[in-house]
Amino acid sequence: NEVRKVQSALAVLQRVAPMLQAPYLMRQHVENGRFSAALKAYRRVLVIDEHCNIELLNHVKDQAAECAREARRELEGRLAQDKITVNALLDAIRDLAELLELDIPRDPKEAEK
């Protein structure tokens, strides 16, 4: 019976592991300029319901939203550059448009200002 409980807990952890890793992966992708990959990782946390009462999942979703806001700032910065290739410009526009469609929650710190 104890073995079954441990196996069940392990199965749950294996199912949610990609979601728990999303903020870390997003940071890596943003730092390396792989915005499409960061967006893909962000989509993993979108399954977390806003009424979720599991603190760990809410924290993961908040961290991923912060990474998404950072990605938006980075992309906006790229669009403002004077010297950017056409392909990089098109990629930045596509990624930013996709990011804006995801309706990232506002930063609570910005709301206080």
Sequence and secondary structure as in RCSB ss.txt:
>XXXX:A:sequence
NEVRKVQSALAVLQRVAPMLQAPYLMRQHVENGRFSAALKAYRRVLVIDEHCNIELLNHVKDQAAECAREARREL
EGRLAQDKITVNALLDAIRDLAELLELDIPRDPKEAEK
>XXXX:A:secstr
 HHHHHHHHHHHHHHHHHHHHHHHHHHHHHHTT HHHHHHHHHHHTTS TT   HHHHHHHHHHHHHHHHHHHHH
HHHHT SS  HHHHHHHHHHHHHHHHT     HHHHH 
